[in-house]
Amino acid sequence: MEGLRISIILSFIGLTAHASPITYNTHVEPGFVSEPPQRGTISLLWSCVITCGLCIWTAVHPNIIPKQSATGRNIYKAVYMLVATLLPEFVVAIAIIEWIEAATIYCKLRNMRWDMKDIKLKRCIFVVMGGISAKAGKKTYTIEPDRFVKLAKAGAIRSRILKNATTADKGNSSNIAKLLVCVQIGWLMIGTATRKAVGLPITLLEIHVVIQVVFAMVMYGFW
């Protein structure tokens, strides 16, 4: 009886050892792992943040403040860009209003028989954005658009003051930079449209960037 019990125990141990063999981990951790074939979170964030940032940087044209320090100017631009990120429709509304005001000034100057040679609507936008200033003692004041028209009508301001005026100094980019941004925008728009066409998901971040792109294009047109 005792021998039968020992035989059963040895048989059980043999079955257990056969069912659960001992293995050793010989896998070596690799030093470098390539990116997955599909897009990842980092690449998505990088593409969206770069595109959105470049759109805002090249599209926003903050108004000129006379005698502003470099620190104050950078803070002003940063706040303006933050507003453009959170409320792009607000900045677009400002661009449209300034364009309408500039068109009004242009028509008034033309009706006053100014020498309008080389003076385009873009130069009048420079006036609306605070590009014309005057000194009174030690202080410098911005000439408001209405005041500019009155001074022009009175002959205190000549047309040559607008000959070299441009919005280039107010912006943050050149035409080449805007062209590069448009290429980046086109790449993002094509990728998003393709994913939508084949039924792949689109993130909320991509949708927000597409909205920013549309508003940036509108700002390009008016500024």
Backbone torsions as a table, in degrees:
resi	resn	phi	psi	omega
1	MET	NA	-42.5	178.5
2	GLU	-66.5	-35.9	178.6
3	GLY	-67.5	-36.4	178.1
4	LEU	-65.5	-39.6	179.6
5	ARG	-63.9	-43.0	179.7
6	ILE	-64.7	-36.9	179.7
7	SER	-65.6	-40.3	178.8
8	ILE	-64.4	-42.3	-178.9
9	ILE	-64.0	-43.4	179.6
10	LEU	-65.2	-35.7	178.7
11	SER	-66.2	-40.3	178.8
12	PHE	-64.1	-41.8	178.8
13	ILE	-64.2	-38.1	179.3
14	GLY	-66.0	-41.0	178.0
15	LEU	-64.9	-41.3	179.8
16	THR	-63.9	-42.7	179.4
17	ALA	-65.4	-35.6	179.0
18	HIS	-70.9	-35.4	-177.9
19	ALA	-76.5	-30.4	-176.8
20	SER	-125.2	78.6	-179.7
21	PRO	-69.5	151.0	178.7
22	ILE	-81.9	126.0	179.0
23	THR	-119.4	154.9	179.9
24	TYR	-119.4	137.3	-179.1
25	ASN	-80.9	109.8	179.5
26	THR	-106.6	9.3	-178.1
27	HIS	-73.7	132.9	179.0
28	VAL	-104.9	129.3	179.9
29	GLU	-66.2	130.4	-179.6
30	PRO	-74.1	156.1	179.2
31	GLY	-83.1	-25.3	-178.4
32	PHE	-144.9	136.9	178.1
33	VAL	-122.5	125.5	-178.7
34	SER	-72.9	163.4	179.9
35	GLU	-65.9	151.1	176.8
36	PRO	-69.2	156.2	-178.6
37	PRO	-64.1	-30.2	177.5
38	GLN	-88.8	166.0	-177.9
39	ARG	-71.9	148.4	179.3
40	GLY	-114.2	-179.9	-177.3
41	THR	-65.2	-42.6	-177.7
42	ILE	-63.8	-46.4	-179.4
43	SER	-64.5	-36.1	178.2
44	LEU	-66.6	-46.8	179.0
45	LEU	-62.5	-43.6	-178.1
46	TRP	-61.5	-47.0	-178.3
47	SER	-63.4	-44.4	-177.2
48	CYS	-69.7	-43.0	-178.2
49	VAL	-66.3	-43.0	179.8
50	ILE	-63.6	-46.4	-178.7
51	THR	-63.6	-45.1	-179.5
52	CYS	-64.6	-44.1	-179.5
53	GLY	-63.9	-42.4	179.4
54	LEU	-66.9	-37.6	178.2
55	CYS	-60.2	-48.3	-178.0
56	ILE	-68.0	-41.6	-177.2
57	TRP	-62.1	-39.6	-177.3
58	THR	-86.4	-22.0	-174.6
59	ALA	-91.3	-31.7	-174.2
60	VAL	-77.6	132.2	176.2
61	HIS	-126.5	87.3	-178.7
62	PRO	-68.7	151.1	-179.4
63	ASN	-66.0	155.7	-178.5
64	ILE	-86.7	131.7	175.9
65	ILE	-113.5	120.4	-176.5
66	PRO	-63.2	142.3	173.6
67	LYS	54.7	41.0	178.7
68	GLN	-92.0	136.6	179.9
69	SER	-69.0	163.1	-179.2
70	ALA	-63.0	-39.7	178.9
71	THR	-65.2	-45.2	178.8
72	GLY	-63.6	-37.0	179.4
73	ARG	-66.8	-40.7	179.4
74	ASN	-67.5	-39.5	177.4
75	ILE	-64.5	-41.4	179.4
76	TYR	-61.4	-43.7	178.8
77	LYS	-65.5	-40.7	-179.6
78	ALA	-63.2	-43.1	178.6
79	VAL	-64.9	-41.6	-179.8
80	TYR	-62.5	-41.8	179.2
81	MET	-69.3	-34.2	176.6
82	LEU	-64.7	-42.1	177.0
83	VAL	-63.0	-40.8	178.9
84	ALA	-64.4	-29.6	178.3
85	THR	-74.5	-43.8	-176.4
86	LEU	-84.0	-35.6	-177.4
87	LEU	-131.0	69.3	-177.7
88	PRO	-62.3	-31.8	-180.0
89	GLU	-66.0	-27.7	178.2
90	PHE	-67.4	-44.3	179.8
91	VAL	-68.7	-36.9	176.4
92	VAL	-62.6	-40.6	177.6
93	ALA	-61.6	-39.7	177.3
94	ILE	-63.2	-43.4	179.6
95	ALA	-61.3	-42.1	179.9
96	ILE	-66.5	-44.1	179.7
97	ILE	-62.1	-42.6	179.7
98	GLU	-66.6	-35.8	177.8
99	TRP	-65.9	-42.8	178.2
100	ILE	-63.4	-41.9	179.2
101	GLU	-65.3	-39.3	178.1
102	ALA	-66.1	-39.3	177.7
103	ALA	-63.7	-36.4	177.3
104	THR	-64.6	-44.4	178.3
105	ILE	-62.3	-41.9	-179.6
106	TYR	-60.5	-44.2	179.3
107	CYS	-65.0	-40.7	179.4
108	LYS	-64.9	-41.7	178.7
109	LEU	-65.8	-38.3	179.0
110	ARG	-67.5	-37.1	177.8
111	ASN	-68.4	-24.1	177.7
112	MET	-83.8	6.9	179.1
113	ARG	59.2	41.1	173.0
114	TRP	-69.3	160.5	171.8
115	ASP	-76.9	95.6	-172.8
116	MET	-89.8	11.0	177.9
117	LYS	-65.2	131.1	-179.3
118	ASP	67.6	9.0	176.3
119	ILE	-107.2	113.5	-179.2
120	LYS	-113.7	177.6	-178.4
121	LEU	-60.6	-30.7	-179.4
122	LYS	-61.5	-34.4	178.9
123	ARG	-68.3	-34.8	178.4
124	CYS	-71.3	-30.4	174.5
125	ILE	-63.1	-34.7	176.7
126	PHE	-60.0	-37.8	178.0
127	VAL	-66.1	-44.9	-178.3
128	VAL	-62.9	-33.9	-177.0
129	MET	-83.4	6.7	175.9
130	GLY	87.8	25.2	-177.4
131	GLY	-79.2	-14.7	-179.3
132	ILE	-105.3	125.7	-178.8
133	SER	-134.6	165.5	179.6
134	ALA	-141.1	149.1	179.0
135	LYS	-97.7	137.2	174.7
136	ALA	-130.8	95.7	-174.3
137	GLY	74.2	-124.8	179.1
138	LYS	-94.9	-3.8	-177.0
139	LYS	-103.0	150.4	177.5
140	THR	-116.2	128.4	-177.5
141	TYR	-117.9	144.4	174.5
142	THR	-81.5	132.9	177.5
143	ILE	-84.6	115.6	-179.7
144	GLU	-68.4	156.3	-177.7
145	PRO	-55.7	-44.1	179.4
146	ASP	-63.1	-42.1	178.6
147	ARG	-65.9	-35.6	178.3
148	PHE	-62.4	-43.4	179.5
149	VAL	-64.3	-40.9	179.2
150	LYS	-64.4	-42.7	178.7
151	LEU	-66.2	-37.2	177.8
152	ALA	-66.4	-39.6	178.5
153	LYS	-65.7	-35.0	179.6
154	ALA	-80.7	-6.8	179.5
155	GLY	86.0	7.0	-179.6
156	ALA	-77.5	-20.0	178.5
157	ILE	-123.8	129.5	-180.0
158	ARG	-97.9	163.4	-176.3
159	SER	-67.2	-22.7	-177.2
160	ARG	-65.2	-17.9	-179.7
161	ILE	-66.7	-23.0	179.7
162	LEU	-99.7	-1.5	-176.4
163	LYS	-61.5	-41.7	-176.8
164	ASN	-105.2	8.3	-179.4
165	ALA	-75.2	140.2	179.1
166	THR	-156.5	159.0	177.8
167	THR	-89.5	6.4	-177.4
168	ALA	-63.8	-41.6	-179.1
169	ASP	-66.2	-23.5	-177.4
170	LYS	-80.8	-25.7	-176.6
171	GLY	-83.5	-179.1	-177.6
172	ASN	-116.1	13.1	-174.2
173	SER	-156.2	165.0	174.3
174	SER	-103.6	176.9	178.7
175	ASN	-64.9	-32.8	178.4
176	ILE	-66.0	-41.7	178.6
177	ALA	-63.0	-41.0	178.8
178	LYS	-65.5	-34.8	177.1
179	LEU	-64.2	-43.7	178.1
180	LEU	-63.3	-38.6	178.0
181	VAL	-64.7	-39.3	179.3
182	CYS	-63.6	-35.5	176.2
183	VAL	-64.0	-44.7	177.7
184	GLN	-62.8	-40.7	178.6
185	ILE	-62.5	-44.7	-180.0
186	GLY	-61.1	-39.6	178.4
187	TRP	-62.3	-44.5	-179.9
188	LEU	-66.1	-43.3	-178.0
189	MET	-65.3	-40.6	178.9
190	ILE	-65.3	-43.1	178.7
191	GLY	-63.2	-42.0	180.0
192	THR	-67.0	-43.5	179.6
193	ALA	-64.5	-37.3	179.1
194	THR	-65.6	-43.9	178.7
195	ARG	-63.1	-39.0	178.1
196	LYS	-66.1	-38.3	-177.4
197	ALA	-68.0	-37.0	-178.0
198	VAL	-90.8	2.1	175.8
199	GLY	85.9	15.3	177.4
200	LEU	-82.9	152.9	-177.2
201	PRO	-71.1	150.3	176.3
202	ILE	-121.2	131.2	-176.9
203	THR	-77.0	161.0	176.7
204	LEU	-64.5	-32.3	178.1
205	LEU	-63.3	-41.5	178.3
206	GLU	-65.0	-40.2	177.9
207	ILE	-62.3	-41.5	179.1
208	HIS	-63.8	-41.3	-180.0
209	VAL	-65.8	-39.3	177.3
210	VAL	-61.0	-40.8	176.8
211	ILE	-63.3	-42.3	177.6
212	GLN	-61.6	-38.2	179.5
213	VAL	-63.1	-44.1	179.7
214	VAL	-61.3	-46.1	179.2
215	PHE	-64.9	-37.1	178.9
216	ALA	-63.8	-39.7	177.9
217	MET	-62.8	-39.6	177.1
218	VAL	-63.4	-42.5	178.6
219	MET	-65.3	-36.5	175.9
220	TYR	-57.6	-41.1	-176.6
221	GLY	-68.5	-38.3	-175.8
222	PHE	-89.8	-23.7	-179.9
223	TRP	-106.7	NA	NA
